[in-house]
């Protein structure tokens, strides 16, 4: 069966949304394409289902979960709360506010984890830019070279962890910035950065 251009566009949007861990609802599709009502969505969805290209997603408990390409498996996806912003520049106070959520592959992390949005440019040489979403595995341990989320004198930051001659440094990945020497007892490691997400364009 040949698809019309609107059908191809809708199917592509549904695939993209599922790839991000969020099977879209009829309302999501309506808002994305700017339809005045869900009727236009329902008609196209019925045709895609009849063609065997689309199905109603379900959770393991059988609850409805949005639309998915036929046979699509979201079993490896994990939802993380984006709990606040973190400085990747001069150390600044970063309250843990709710900034929504994101989906990742569950294999990225082990155990408890969270996500943070980056502010600043101190980690650009490590490929971390402002507004990136960092995926952080909770824990207080770090090895030399790990990129960590740290609490330092009541403020949070993301830096590379280094230990030299018994001293600990928070090291920016930006040639124009200097490492921060940390005294014993000043630093609380909140977790290790294990991945990031970036919106292109």
N, C-alpha and C positions, 0 to 999 in steps of 0.2 A: 504494500500500500504506500503510495506516495503521500508525503505530508505537505500541507500548505505551509507557507512561511510563518504565519502566526502559531501554528502547531509546533513547528520546529523551535521557534523562539521560546514558547512556554515549556517545552520539554527540556531545552537547554537550561532554562532558569531553575527548573525543579532539580535537575542533575547537579547544578552548581550549588544550590542550597543544601542538598543532601551531602555533598562533598564537604561542606562546612559544618556538618552535623545537625542541620536544622531542616527537616522535611517541611516544606511550606504548606500552610493551610490555604483554603480557597481565598480567605481574606488577604493573606500575604501576597498571593498572586494578583489579586485585584488591585492592591495598592501599588505593587511593582509596575504593572502595565498601565495603571491609570484608568481602569475600567470604571464606569459609573455604578455598576452593580455586579454581584457575583454570578449573574445569569450567564454572561459571556464566558466566564471561567468554567462554569459547570458544563456548558455545551462542548467546549474544546476538550475538557477532561474526559467526558464520556466517550468522545471519539478516540482519544488516545488509549483509554482503557479497552475499548472494543478492538483496537488494533494490537492489543497485547503488549503495549509499551509502558503502561502506567498502572499502579495499584495503590490502594489505600494502605498506608503503613500502619503497623501495630507494634506495641511494646510487647515484651515477653508475657505480660499479664493479659494481653488481648485488647488493651485500650487503644483507641484510635490515635495515630501519631502523625498526621499530615500525609502528603502525597509523595510517593517514591517511584523511581523507575522499577519496572517488573523485576523481582528477584533481588533488589538492592538490600544489602545488609549493613545496618548501623551498629552492629554488636560491639565494635571496637571503639566507639566514640565515648568520650567522657566530657561532661559539662563542668566548667570551672567558673566560679564567680570572679569577676574583675573587681578586687576589693579596694582599689585606690590607685593613686598615682605615686610614682617613685622618682626621686631626683637622680638624673645621670648628668650631673654638673656640679655646681656648688651645692653643698649639703643644705637642704631646706626641709622644713617640717612638712610631712606628707601624711595627713590624717587618712585613716582607713575608711573611705567612703565607698558606697556601692555604685559601681560604674557599669552594671549589667553583667553579662556572662559571655563566655566563648566556649567553643567545642574543640577538643583535641583528640588525637588517637591515644587510647588508654595506655599504649606501650611506651609513651613518652615518659611517664612518671611511675614511681613505686610509692604506694602509701599516700599520705595526705599531701595536697598540693593546692596552689592558688595562682591567680594571674594578676599582673600589675601593668599599668600603662606608664610608659617612659616619658619623662620630661627632662630636657637638657641634652647636651651633646658630648659628655665626657667619655662615652664608650663607642664613638663612631668608628674607631679603628678596629673594633671587634665586630663591626657590622650591626651595632645597636643604635637606632635612631629615634628621635623624638616621635611620640605617638605609637611606637611599636608596643605590642602586648607581649610581656615576658611571661613564660611559663616557669613557675618556681616550685621545686620540690622542697617541702618543709624539712628542716633539720638544722642542728647547731654545729655540725662538723663540716670542715672544709679542708681541701688539700691545696697545696701551692698551685696557682694558676686557675683555680675555680673562679667563675664569676658568681658573686654572691649578692644577696639582698641582706643588708646589715643595718642594725640600729646602733647609732653612735651618738652618745650624749643626747638622747631623746629625739634624734632625727634619723630619717631613713635615706639610704642611698644604694645604688647598684655599682659595684666596683669589682676589680679582680683582687683576689686574696693572695697575699704573698707573705712568707715568713723568712726573714733574713737575720742570721746571727741572734736568734732568740727574740727578735722584734717583729711585730706584725704591722703590715702596711696595707692600706686600701689604695689600689693603683688604678688610675683612670687609663682607658685606652684612647688617649688623645695626647699627641706629642706636645701640645701647648700647655698641658696641665701637669702638676707635680703630685707624686704620691703623698698620702696622708699617713703619718706615723700614728699608731694607736697604742695608747698605754694599756697595761694589763687591767682588765676589769671594765674598760670603757666600751668594749665592743660586744654586741649580741648578734650572732648570726641567725637570721630568720629562715634562710633557705638558700638553695643553690639553683641558679638559672639553668634549665635543661632544654629550653627551646624558646622560639618567639614566633609571633604572627605579625604580618604587615599587610595593610590595605594598600594595594597598588593604585596609582593614579590619583 
